Amino acid sequence: MSERQHAHELLDQLGPDQLAAVSHLLETMVGTEEDRDTLSPAERQAIAEADEWRKHNQPISNEEVLADFGLTAGDWEKMGQEPHDRSRHNG
């Protein structure tokens, strides 16, 4: 018996609620065309612009970005090890 046939036999044994749950799981696993294409037109445009920029410019290193904020890679590593204070961002 093939896996497909076995799966069909098992599905035939399920009650309505169980079948609905399995259907939802399968839909999630397979996805729909809508799920695969969720970018908005603005997001598509931003990606196209970034791709175009990359064709004509050198990448910007992490070190350069950190330097713009007055940080070093060591500072960044240290920040990643410190506990986050959420109270500073609420309010």
N, C-alpha and C positions, 0 to 999 in steps of 0.2 A: 504494500500500500504506500502511495506517495505521501509526502508531507502535506501536500495540498488536500488530498482526500482525507487524511487523518484530521486535519484542521476543520474541514467541512463536517465530519462526523461529530467532532467535539462541539462545534457551533450549534448543531442540531439538538444537542442535549441541554443547551442553556435556556434559562428562563428569560422573560422579557427584560428584567433589570440587568441581569448579567450580560445579555446580548447587547444592550445599550452601552454598557461599560466597555465591552470588548470592541464595539464599533467605534467608540470614541478613541480608544487606544490605537486602533488601526488607522483611523483618520490622522491622528497625531504622528504616527510613524511614517505614513505615506505622504502626508501633507497634501495641500491642494495647490493649484496653479496660483491662486491668490496668495497663499503662504509663501511661495517661492519668490514672489515679486512684490515686496512690500515697500520698496523705496518710493518716496514722493518725487514729483517732478523737480522740486528744489534740491532734494538729495542727489538725484541723478545729475543735475547741473553742477553741483558742488564737486562731485566725483570727477566729472568730465573736466572741470577747470583745474582740479588738482593734478590730474593726469597730464594735461597740457602744460602746466607749470613745470612738472617734473621733466618733461622733454627738453626744456630750455634752461634749467637751473640745477645746480649741485644740491644734493641733500644737505639739510642743516643738522649738524651733530647735536646730540643731547647736551654735550658740554657747552656748545654755543648758546643753546636755549637757557640752560641753567645760569650761564654767565650774565645773560640779559636780566636775570632776577637777582644778581649778586650772589649766586650760589656756586658751589663746586660739586663734583660728583661725590666727594666725601660728605659734604653737607646733606646731599640727597639721601645717601645711604643711612646716615645718622637719623634723619627725619623718618625714614621708613622703619626704624627700630623703636622709635619713641611711641608711647601710647597716644592715641588721637583724642583730643579734647573737643568733644561735640558741642559743648556749651558755647564755644566761641562762634559757632555757625548757626545757632538757633536764635531766632529773634529778629 
